[in-house]
Amino acid sequence: MRIEKMLKSIGVVVCISGMSLLASCHKDDPQPTKTELLTRSWSIVKGTVSGIEVPDFELACVKDNLWIFSKGGAFNEDEGATKCDPTDPQSIETGKWALANNDTLLKVTDVAGDETDFTIGVLSSTTLGLTFTEVLNGISVQVSLTLAPK
């Protein structure tokens, strides 16, 4: 009888331990893909040109613009409430986007076929960091943008 009680006690302990282990073991949530992270609306929070930060007053009319990356590859830049020029259309730029080079390059092509290649420095659920080269007044400059989801 004593052995039976001891075996039952051991069995109960083993069952409880096993259930505890099973309850604590769960699969990690899958990490979102770069496409899943990108497909949302973003707005500029900071910009630099050749390493020099662009002052907020210079960015004022573009900070509320939305860069909208849709599933399926559609891109739209919406002017937001504050327009730089009141005669600007609400939708500034439309086209398509695609990730390339192991998701380190974002290619945005407008409806005219002009393509801009953005190097992705950061892409998370809270930050999109892009760098690209722009020619201003005949001089190539490095532009870096930090965007946040909207």
Backbone bond lengths (Angstrom), bond angles and torsions (degrees), N, CA, C in turn:
res aa  C-N    CA-C-N  psi(-1)  N-CA   C-N-CA  omega(-1)  CA-C   N-CA-C  phi
1 M - - - 1.422 - - 1.526 110.50 -
2 R 1.312 115.87 -41.10 1.450 120.20 179.12 1.526 111.11 -62.44
3 I 1.286 116.55 -40.09 1.467 121.58 -179.87 1.530 109.28 -66.09
4 E 1.340 116.53 -40.19 1.452 120.25 177.90 1.521 111.30 -60.15
5 K 1.335 116.86 -45.65 1.470 121.06 178.67 1.525 110.92 -61.38
6 M 1.336 115.12 -42.91 1.451 119.88 -179.26 1.536 109.42 -64.42
7 L 1.322 117.91 -43.38 1.461 121.25 179.57 1.528 110.67 -64.12
8 K 1.350 117.38 -41.01 1.460 121.00 176.96 1.526 110.36 -62.02
9 S 1.339 116.47 -43.28 1.470 120.69 179.43 1.514 110.51 -62.13
10 I 1.317 116.75 -44.27 1.468 121.06 178.83 1.522 109.10 -63.45
11 G 1.328 116.80 -41.92 1.468 121.06 179.43 1.520 111.68 -61.54
12 V 1.338 116.33 -42.91 1.460 120.67 178.85 1.530 110.43 -63.58
13 V 1.340 116.62 -44.03 1.469 120.75 179.57 1.529 110.13 -62.85
14 V 1.314 117.60 -43.60 1.466 121.80 179.66 1.529 110.04 -62.83
15 C 1.346 117.50 -43.89 1.465 120.87 179.44 1.527 111.37 -62.61
16 I 1.326 116.65 -46.10 1.469 120.52 179.99 1.523 110.11 -63.70
17 S 1.318 117.46 -42.81 1.464 120.90 178.73 1.518 110.59 -62.98
18 G 1.322 116.68 -43.35 1.466 120.99 179.81 1.511 111.69 -62.53
19 M 1.341 116.67 -42.56 1.463 119.92 179.41 1.521 110.50 -66.87
20 S 1.318 117.02 -36.83 1.473 120.23 178.04 1.517 110.26 -63.49
21 L 1.327 116.80 -42.90 1.458 120.42 179.31 1.522 111.00 -64.23
22 L 1.324 116.43 -43.33 1.456 119.60 179.86 1.523 111.06 -64.37
23 A 1.310 116.77 -39.79 1.461 120.59 179.96 1.525 111.66 -66.76
24 S 1.319 116.93 -33.96 1.463 119.48 -178.26 1.521 112.47 -82.81
25 C 1.311 117.35 -17.28 1.462 121.00 179.05 1.518 109.05 -89.21
26 H 1.309 117.09 117.16 1.456 121.17 174.61 1.516 107.38 -142.90
27 K 1.305 113.30 153.29 1.455 117.86 178.69 1.512 108.85 -72.71
28 D 1.325 115.58 141.78 1.449 119.44 175.26 1.530 108.19 -66.54
29 D 1.321 115.31 145.60 1.455 119.21 176.23 1.524 107.94 -63.76
30 P 1.330 116.73 137.47 1.469 118.09 179.59 1.524 110.31 -65.35
31 Q 1.317 115.54 142.11 1.459 121.38 178.59 1.529 108.76 -73.45
32 P 1.325 117.87 140.41 1.465 119.36 178.16 1.522 110.15 -66.75
33 T 1.312 115.63 149.18 1.463 121.00 177.26 1.525 108.99 -75.77
34 K 1.309 116.80 166.49 1.469 121.14 177.23 1.533 110.02 -60.87
35 T 1.328 116.13 -38.21 1.465 119.94 178.21 1.524 110.66 -63.01
36 E 1.324 116.93 -43.37 1.465 120.24 179.06 1.526 111.33 -64.06
37 L 1.326 117.02 -37.93 1.461 120.57 178.52 1.532 111.51 -67.95
38 L 1.322 116.32 -37.48 1.460 120.96 -175.30 1.525 113.01 -76.31
39 T 1.333 117.31 -36.10 1.465 120.54 -171.69 1.522 111.78 -74.56
40 R 1.313 113.59 90.02 1.465 124.41 177.85 1.523 107.15 -172.73
41 S 1.308 116.93 -175.26 1.465 122.03 176.37 1.517 108.94 -96.38
42 W 1.338 116.11 137.08 1.457 123.10 -179.56 1.522 109.12 -127.01
43 S 1.328 117.06 153.91 1.462 120.87 172.15 1.530 109.33 -135.57
44 I 1.316 115.17 150.84 1.468 121.94 -177.19 1.523 109.90 -72.05
45 V 1.321 116.15 131.78 1.465 120.58 174.43 1.525 111.78 -113.74
46 K 1.337 116.17 -19.04 1.466 119.53 -178.86 1.529 108.68 -158.27
47 G 1.326 115.18 147.35 1.454 119.76 176.43 1.513 111.00 -144.04
48 T 1.332 115.57 145.34 1.462 120.18 173.55 1.528 108.20 -131.61
49 V 1.314 114.84 149.51 1.458 121.61 175.12 1.514 106.33 -123.92
50 S 1.324 116.01 117.64 1.468 122.66 -176.75 1.524 111.37 49.33
51 G 1.328 116.09 42.07 1.458 121.92 175.62 1.518 115.43 84.93
52 I 1.318 117.54 -5.35 1.469 121.13 -179.69 1.524 108.24 -99.92
53 E 1.353 115.84 124.96 1.459 119.97 -177.81 1.525 110.69 -68.18
54 V 1.326 114.24 134.63 1.464 120.59 177.67 1.528 107.37 -80.79
55 P 1.342 118.16 124.96 1.471 120.38 -178.55 1.526 111.45 -61.87
56 D 1.320 115.55 150.80 1.461 121.34 -179.34 1.526 112.62 -54.44
57 F 1.335 117.43 -39.19 1.466 118.58 -177.86 1.527 111.16 -63.88
58 E 1.329 117.41 -27.99 1.462 120.95 176.98 1.528 111.22 -74.31
59 L 1.339 116.00 -31.13 1.462 121.33 -178.37 1.531 113.18 -90.70
60 A 1.328 117.26 -5.69 1.466 121.76 -170.63 1.527 113.85 -49.52
61 C 1.303 117.64 -45.76 1.462 119.05 -175.39 1.532 113.31 -82.32
62 V 1.324 118.45 -7.29 1.472 119.64 178.03 1.533 112.50 -109.87
63 K 1.337 117.15 -12.13 1.472 119.54 -177.13 1.522 112.82 -66.72
64 D 1.325 117.88 -24.62 1.459 118.65 178.30 1.530 112.44 -95.32
65 N 1.334 116.38 -0.02 1.463 119.06 175.09 1.526 109.51 -64.78
66 L 1.304 116.16 146.46 1.465 120.93 176.93 1.516 109.53 -108.37
67 W 1.317 115.45 128.32 1.455 122.04 170.73 1.518 105.00 -97.71
68 I 1.307 117.31 109.93 1.459 121.73 -172.67 1.528 109.12 -108.26
69 F 1.327 114.95 113.42 1.459 122.09 176.84 1.528 106.81 -104.76
70 S 1.323 116.50 110.75 1.460 120.93 -176.29 1.519 111.22 -97.34
71 K 1.337 114.71 155.23 1.464 119.48 173.52 1.519 107.30 -59.78
72 G 1.296 116.43 144.19 1.452 120.05 -178.09 1.517 113.16 92.45
73 G 1.349 117.09 -6.19 1.454 120.09 172.87 1.506 117.10 95.12
74 A 1.334 119.22 10.11 1.467 120.10 177.71 1.533 109.70 -82.56
75 F 1.332 115.08 142.52 1.466 121.80 178.21 1.517 109.16 -125.62
76 N 1.334 116.03 140.85 1.459 121.72 175.08 1.522 108.52 -145.41
77 E 1.325 116.04 133.23 1.460 119.53 170.33 1.518 107.13 -107.73
78 D 1.331 115.28 114.60 1.454 122.66 -179.14 1.521 109.17 -95.01
79 E 1.326 117.07 136.39 1.461 122.82 -174.36 1.521 114.11 -64.38
80 G 1.321 118.34 -24.45 1.457 119.50 -176.92 1.521 110.39 78.92
81 A 1.326 116.55 -174.74 1.466 121.27 -176.15 1.524 112.66 -73.94
82 T 1.354 117.06 -34.19 1.464 121.15 -177.73 1.520 109.04 -100.18
83 K 1.305 116.32 109.69 1.466 120.23 -179.88 1.528 109.70 -92.18
84 C 1.327 115.38 142.66 1.470 119.47 176.05 1.523 109.49 -67.53
85 D 1.321 116.01 -36.69 1.456 122.26 176.51 1.526 106.35 -130.76
86 P 1.321 118.51 122.27 1.466 120.46 -176.38 1.528 114.05 -57.29
87 T 1.341 116.73 -21.14 1.467 119.31 -179.72 1.530 112.41 -87.49
88 D 1.341 117.31 -5.13 1.470 120.03 178.27 1.527 110.37 -62.64
89 P 1.334 116.51 144.78 1.460 118.51 174.82 1.527 109.87 -68.76
90 Q 1.326 117.20 158.24 1.467 120.47 179.44 1.521 110.71 -65.04
91 S 1.324 116.32 -39.97 1.467 120.86 177.63 1.524 107.56 -96.86
92 I 1.346 115.69 106.82 1.468 121.10 -174.31 1.518 111.64 -75.48
93 E 1.309 115.47 -44.54 1.463 121.26 -172.26 1.523 109.08 -142.87
94 T 1.311 116.05 133.45 1.464 120.18 173.17 1.516 108.01 -130.24
95 G 1.299 115.04 157.17 1.454 119.70 178.62 1.508 110.29 167.91
96 K 1.323 115.00 -143.29 1.461 119.58 -178.78 1.528 109.74 -136.05
97 W 1.309 115.30 160.59 1.457 120.83 179.10 1.527 108.68 -132.19
98 A 1.334 114.35 157.11 1.466 120.94 176.00 1.523 108.65 -155.72
99 L 1.306 115.07 145.35 1.467 120.67 173.67 1.522 108.58 -90.36
100 A 1.329 116.51 145.93 1.463 121.86 -179.62 1.534 108.55 -143.42
101 N 1.342 115.73 175.69 1.474 122.49 177.70 1.523 112.77 47.87
102 N 1.330 115.69 58.18 1.474 121.10 -179.69 1.521 112.14 56.14
103 D 1.323 116.22 40.93 1.464 123.47 176.39 1.527 113.70 64.74
104 T 1.332 117.51 25.34 1.469 120.86 176.95 1.520 111.75 -103.20
105 L 1.327 116.58 -5.61 1.457 122.01 -178.43 1.523 108.80 -128.81
106 L 1.317 115.95 131.46 1.460 122.52 176.37 1.519 107.48 -109.74
107 K 1.332 116.01 118.08 1.460 121.32 179.31 1.528 108.20 -102.97
108 V 1.325 116.02 121.16 1.461 121.13 177.40 1.523 107.24 -115.02
109 T 1.329 115.77 123.83 1.459 122.04 -179.11 1.522 108.38 -117.23
110 D 1.338 116.35 123.57 1.462 118.65 179.92 1.527 109.89 -81.30
111 V 1.339 116.37 175.72 1.463 120.57 -175.56 1.525 112.50 -64.76
112 A 1.334 117.27 -22.11 1.466 120.87 177.38 1.525 111.91 -80.77
113 G 1.340 116.92 -8.34 1.461 120.76 -179.57 1.514 114.17 95.60
114 D 1.328 117.87 0.08 1.461 121.02 177.58 1.525 108.89 -74.67
115 E 1.336 115.42 131.15 1.468 120.26 -175.86 1.525 110.75 -113.17
116 T 1.324 115.21 137.53 1.463 121.64 172.96 1.515 107.20 -118.26
117 D 1.326 116.08 129.04 1.464 121.85 177.42 1.514 109.04 -100.78
118 F 1.329 115.99 119.33 1.461 122.68 178.06 1.522 108.64 -106.07
119 T 1.311 117.53 126.15 1.462 120.83 171.98 1.523 106.98 -80.31
120 I 1.329 115.46 128.67 1.458 120.32 -179.57 1.519 108.47 -88.74
121 G 1.330 116.02 114.45 1.461 120.96 177.14 1.514 111.06 -89.02
122 V 1.336 115.79 -38.84 1.461 122.71 -179.43 1.519 107.84 -141.77
123 L 1.325 116.24 135.33 1.457 121.35 171.12 1.517 107.30 -144.98
124 S 1.336 114.78 105.48 1.466 121.18 178.65 1.525 107.28 -136.26
125 S 1.306 116.79 -175.81 1.462 119.47 179.63 1.530 111.67 -71.08
126 T 1.332 117.43 -13.85 1.470 120.62 -177.14 1.527 114.33 -117.36
127 T 1.321 118.46 -14.38 1.470 120.33 -173.77 1.522 111.54 -144.95
128 L 1.318 115.33 138.28 1.459 122.81 170.52 1.521 106.33 -125.15
129 G 1.321 117.12 116.30 1.459 122.46 178.45 1.512 109.68 -110.42
130 L 1.322 116.52 120.31 1.468 122.12 -177.48 1.520 110.74 -124.25
131 T 1.324 115.75 144.77 1.456 122.41 175.78 1.524 108.13 -132.37
132 F 1.317 115.53 139.53 1.466 119.49 177.11 1.521 109.16 -153.17
133 T 1.307 116.23 165.23 1.466 122.05 178.62 1.517 108.23 -102.92
134 E 1.311 114.97 133.15 1.468 122.14 -179.65 1.522 107.65 -128.10
135 V 1.315 116.85 144.67 1.462 120.98 175.95 1.521 107.63 -101.30
136 L 1.336 115.48 115.64 1.462 122.15 178.62 1.519 108.92 -117.30
137 N 1.319 115.80 120.16 1.469 121.16 -179.17 1.531 111.44 52.37
138 G 1.322 116.22 41.03 1.458 121.61 177.51 1.519 115.19 79.33
139 I 1.325 117.73 4.02 1.466 121.56 -179.04 1.521 109.25 -115.57
140 S 1.330 116.34 129.86 1.470 120.71 176.80 1.518 109.93 -77.42
141 V 1.323 116.03 127.61 1.458 121.10 178.33 1.524 108.91 -127.69
142 Q 1.300 114.90 152.35 1.461 122.65 177.47 1.535 108.26 -93.37
143 V 1.317 117.10 120.51 1.456 121.98 -179.86 1.532 108.31 -109.29
144 S 1.303 116.62 129.89 1.464 122.25 176.29 1.515 108.56 -120.69
145 L 1.318 115.37 133.19 1.452 121.46 179.71 1.526 109.70 -124.42
146 T 1.315 115.87 139.51 1.452 122.11 170.87 1.509 106.57 -114.05
147 L 1.323 115.85 125.17 1.464 121.44 -178.92 1.520 109.70 -119.98
148 A 1.323 114.98 154.04 1.464 122.03 177.05 1.519 108.46 -126.20
149 P 1.324 118.17 151.38 1.459 119.69 -179.92 1.531 111.46 -67.87
150 K 1.293 116.00 147.61 1.473 122.60 177.85 1.503 109.54 -118.89
